[in-house]
Amino acid sequence: MSVDKNYYIKTYGCQMNEHDSEKIAGMLEEMGYSSTDELEEADLIFLNTCTIRENAELKVFGKVGSLKRLKRENPDLIIGIGGCMMQVEEPVEKIKEKFQHVDLVIGTHNLHKLPELINEIEENDERIISVWEQEKGLIPDLPSVRKSDFQAWVTIMQGCDNYCSYCIVPYVRGHERSRPKDKVIKEVKKLVKDGVVEITLLGQNVNSYAQDLEEDYDFADLLTELDQLDGLKRIRYMTSHPRDFNEKTIKTIAESEKLCEHFHLPIQSGSDEMLYEMNRGYTKEEYLKLIDLINKHVPYNSITTDIIVGFPGETDKDFQETLDVVRKARFDMAFTFKYSKRSGTPAAKKEGQIEEDVKDKRLQKLMDVQNKISMEENEKLEGKTLEVLVEGESKTNPETFMGRSRTNKLVIFPRKPGLIGKVVKVKINNAKSWTLYGEVVKT
């Protein structure tokens, strides 16, 4: 067992990766390691990587290169790399050949083997590349070190079966495997006992939860059970797939007490032609009907989305159709991306790859349209009082606190003692495209 040693974890990518990093921290602390925020003080550095876009990979390689100096200064330093990027052959080969100072490469499917691999490295002073090509059932439940005392992520399923033509996730995370509902509920009860008031349920596609389990049960049923737990104040979830998001789930949210009225539904494109080529499994019309259902059953809501511009073969007409959907749906916010070619996905081999300057122009146009809508939607909240969970000091001003409304709006307000982790009422005085500013009127 390691004693008096420090670890440093750098996380890239999505909330699933963030939660994986909490589990990595949990395993390391069980081994006797302690956390440090200073790279120079670390005896073990672990990079938890993302491969969803090329830019994420470039950042990782840049970081790995910069660690060579630390390894030279401290030969006993252990440098490990894990996460989605390590499930792809090309980056792993590059690390093997060009980054000899990396001691450990581990995949997403065998994350639970991390302690024994580290022990092996410590005892034998050898380099280990251990990447399982396929998942072998669910990754066992692991200890975790949460960053927040009052918020927590809860994994309800692992993997993805959607195989969108641009996405590498099913190849690096494996097939969908749902955690048994009893395990999920037990974990949430324990978190509530520990003081957690808000949970976020995680899965690559939460709406297909329990489809692989042999029982008449689905995602909406899980939400209903969790909504009844005493002590819990808020339930969030991500990510939803429009193909599997249904009226039963919407009605469940409408009738619940704790389920937040924030709907993140990635549309990716407003063109039926592009949606077909992306293998998304729905049309623009079907998507807009979902938006109508949400507005009908949950009038007070926020709807956010993801959009890709410059997918292979996207014409000006296809792009205009995306802008048309954005104007009709009136998203509160959109996470917008340029298409990034991912080796090993069908879209990477498609003809009609779009020039970067065309992607840039389309992305800017899309952001201009969406930012205007975001501003208009947020301005409707000026003068209103929102229920906000106080998360802590805002990133830009130590004299202010930040928190999230039930609809996931970022709210900034003057700092007051004793509010972190509490739900307060905040009157909104000023709205911007991304942020609301106000003052606490009641705790």
N, C-alpha and C positions, 0 to 999 in steps of 0.2 A: 504493500500500500504506500502511495506517495504521501509525504508529509511536508508541510511548510513550503508548498509550491504554489505558484500563481498561474492562472489561465486567462487568456484574452480571446474573445470570440468576436469576429467581424461577420455580420450577416448581410447578404445581398438578396433582393427579391421580395417575395410575397409574404403574407401573414403566416402561411404554412411553414415557410422557412424560419420566420421569427419564432414560431412555436417550437420548431425542431431545435433551434438554438437554446431555448429554455430547457429542453430535455438534455441537450449536450451538456449544458451547465449543471443540470441535476446529477448526471452521471459523474462528471468530473469532481463535483463537491463530495459525492459519496466516496470517491477515491482519495479524498483528502486535499484536493486542490482548492484554492481560494480565488475569487474574482479580482481582477485588476483592470483599471481603465488605461494603464500605461503600458504600451508595447514593450518598452525597455525593461520593465519589471517582470515580464512573463517568462515562465519556464515552459509553457505550452501555448502556442498560437494556433487557433483553428479558424479557417475561412469556410463559411457555409454559403455555397455558391448558387447562382441562378443561371439558367441558360435560355430564358424565354426570348431574349433579344441579344444581338451581337454585342451591343454596347456594354451589357452586363458582363460578358465574358472578357472583353478588353480591360475592364476595370479590375477584374480578378487577376489577370496576368500581370498588370501593372503593379498591383499590390504584392503579388508573389515575388516579383523581381526585386521590389524594395526591401523584402525581408532577408535577402542574402547577406546584407551587412550585419544584421543581428545574429545570424547563424555563425558568421565568421567570428564575431566577438564572443559568442557563447556557444561552443560546439555541442553542449548538452541540451540546448533548446530544442524542443520538439515542435515541428511545424506540420500541421495536418490540414487537409482540404477535403471537404465533403459537399453534399448537396447535389442538386440536379445536374450541374455541369459535369460532375464526375461519373454520370451514367452514360456519357457520350464518349465514344472511343477516341475521337480526334483530340480533344483537350487532355484526356488522360495520357495519350502517347506523347503529347507536347510536354507535359509535366515530367514524365519519365525521362525524356531525353534532354530537355533544356533547363530544367529546374531541379538539379541534383540535391539541392539543400532541403527539398521537401521530404519529410520522413514518412508521412502517412497519406494515402489516398483511400477514401472510403465512400461507398455509394449510398443511395437513399434506402435501399432495401435491407441493408444490414447495419443500420445505424446503432442498433442495440448491442452490437459487438464491439463498440468503441472502447470500453474499459479493457477488455482482454487484449485488444490490439495494441493499446498504449502500454500495457504491462509488458507485452512481448518486446516492444521497442526499447523500453527502459532496461529490461533484463539482458537483451541480446545485442543492443545497439545496431539494429538492422532496419532497413527500409522496407515498408509494407505497402503493397497495392492490393486492396481487397474490395472488389466491386462485384456484387452479385448481379448477374444479367437479368434475372427475373425475381419477382417478389415470391416469398414463400409464406403465404397467409398474411395476417395482420402483423405489423410490427408490435411486439409486446408493449404493454403499458410501462412507461418509464418515469422515473422521478423527474421533476422539473423545478427550475428556479424562476419564479415569475418576477417581471420587472415592476409590476404594480401590486399593491396590497388589496386593491378593490376591483380590479378588472382581470379577466382571465380568458384565454383561448381554450376551447375544448374541441378536440378532433373527433368528429363523428364518423368519418370515412376516409379512406386512403385510396389514391389512384383515380383514374378516369377512363371511361369507355367511349367518349364522344368522338375522338379522332378527327377533330377539326383539321383541315388540310394544311394549315399554317403552323400548327402547334406541336411542340415537342413533348409536352407534359405526359401524355399517356405512355410514351416510350421510356420516360425517366422515372415516373411514379408508379407504373404498373396498372393492372386492372382495378376496377372499383371493388373495394372490400369495405363493407359497413361494420362498424363496431356494434356489438349487441346493445340494445337499448338499456338493459339493466346496468351495464358498465358505464354508459354515458350518464345516466341518471345518478348513479352512485358517485361518480366523479363530481358532478355539479353539486350534489348535496354536501360533499366534503369541502368544496370550494366555498360554498355559502357559510359553512361552519367556520371556515378560516377568515371570514370577513369580506368575501367577494360579493359585490352587489350587481355587477354587470358581466355577463358572459357573451362571447362570440363563438358560435358553432362553426367549425371549419371543415371544408371538404372541397375538392375540385369542382364538384357539382352536388351541392347539398340536397337538391330537389329529387335526386335519384336515390336518396338514402333508403336503405332496407329492401331495395328491389332484389338484392342478391341473398336476402335472408328468407328462410322458409316460414314466413308467417304473414298474416294479413295485417300489415302495419306499414305506415309510410312517414315521410318527413312531417306532414301536418300533424299526425298522431303524436310524434315525438315533441313537437312544439306545444301541443295541448297539455301533455304531461308535465313538461318543464314549467309551463306557465302557472301551474298549481303549487309550485314549491315556495314555502314560506321563506322570507328573508331575501329572496332574489328580487331585484328591482327592474332589471333590464335584460332582454335577450336580443342579441343580434346574430346574424349568420352571413356567411359568404363561402363560396360564390354560387349564384343562381344561374341556371341555364334556361333561357326562354322556352326551349322545347319541352322541358319537364315542369316548368312553373305553372301551376294550375289554379282554378277558382277555389278549390277546397283550401289550399294554402292561404290564398288571399282572404277568404272568409274567416279562417282560423285567426289570422293576424288582426282582422277587424274586430273580432269578438274577444280578443285577449286583453289582459291587463298589462303584461310585462313585455310583450313583443313590440319592438320599436317599429315605427311607421316609415322606415327607410327601405327602399327597394332598389337594389343594385342589379340591373338586368343588362348585361352586355349585349348590344345589338350587333356590333362589329361593322356592319354596312347597312345602308338603306336600299341597296340594289338587290332585287331578287336573283339576278344573274350572279352577282358576287356571293350572295349568301349560299347559293347552290354550289358554286366553286369552292367555297370555304367549308362545305359540308356541315352547315349549321342546323339544318333540319327544320327550318321554319321560313315563312315568307314575311315580307314587310307588313302585309295586311294582318297576318296572324299576330305579329309582334304588337302592332298598334291596337289590336283588339285587347291584348293583355293590359296595355296601358289604360284603356277605357275601363276595363274591369277593376283595376286598382283604384282609379279615380271614383268609380261608382261605389265600391265597398269601403274604401278608406279615403274619404275626401281630404283629410289633413295628412299629407304625405310628402316625401321627397323621393324622386326617382333619379337615379344616376346610371351611367352606362359606360361602356368601353367602345371605342371606335378605331378601326384600322383604316388608314388611307394608303393608296398606292399598292393595293393587292394586285398580283399579276393579272393583266388583262383589264384592269379598271379603266373605263373610258371617262371622258368628261361628263357624259350623260349619267353613268353610274354614280359618279361623285355628286352630281346635282341631286340625284335621288336620295343620297345620304343627307345632304343639307335639307332636303324637303322633309325627311323624317325627323330631323333635329328640330325643325320649326314646328312640326305638328305635335311631337311628343313633349316639347318644352322641358327638357331635362334640367334638373337643378344643377347638375354638373356632369361633365363628360371627361373621362380619361382618354386622351387622344394619342395615337401612336402612328408612326410611319411603319409600313410593312418591313419586317426584318427577316431575311432569308435564313431559315434554320435547316442545316444539313440533316438529311434523314426524314424530312417531311415531304409529302407529295407536292406542296406548293413551291418548294425550292426548285423543282424540276420543270415547273410550268413555263410555257412560252409567254411572251408579253410582259416580261419584268419591266417595271416602271423606272424611268430615270429619277435620280435623287432630287434634281431641281424641281421636277414636277411634283414629287411627293412633298417637298418643302412648301411649295406654293399652296397645294391643297390643304396641308396641315394648318398653315397660317389662316387660310380662309375659313376653315372649319372652326378654329379657335376663336376667330373674330365673331362668327355667328353665335357660337355657344356662350362666349363671355357676355355678350349683350343679353342673352336670355337669362343667364345665371344672375346677372345684376338686377334684371327686372323682377325675377322670382324672389330674390332676397329683399328687394325694396318693399315688397308686399308685407314683410315682417316688421318693418319699422313701426314702433309704437306698440307692438305686441309683446306679451310676456311669455317667455319660453322656460320649460323645465330643463335645467342643465346639470349634468354630472361634472363636477369640478375635477379636472385631471391633474392640474398643477400649474407651475409657472409657465407663462407663454414664452415661445422661443425667441422673440425679438425684444421683449421689454420685461425686466425683472419686477417692475412695479405692477404688472398685470397678471391675472390668471387666465387660463384657457379651459374650455370644457366643450362638451358636445350636447346638442339638443337631442331629443328622441329621434328626430329626422336626420341626425348626423351632421347638423350644421355646426361649423366651428364658431364658437362664441368667445370673445375677449372682453374682460371686465376688470375693474380695479381690484387689486389684491386686498384680501381681508384674512386675518388669522382664523385657523380652525375650519376652513371650508374644503380642503382637499379630500376627495372621496365622498363628499356629501352631494345630495341633489338640492339645487337652489333654484329660485325663480329669478330670471334675469329679464329686465325690460330692455328691448332692443331700441337703441337711439339712432344707430347709423349702420347702413348696409353697404358692403362692397361685393364684388363678384364672388369672392371665395370666403369672405369672413364677415361675421356680424359683430358689432360693438355695442355694449350696453352696460347696465349697472344692476347689481343685486338688489332686489326689492323685498325678498323674503327667503328665509332658509327653511 
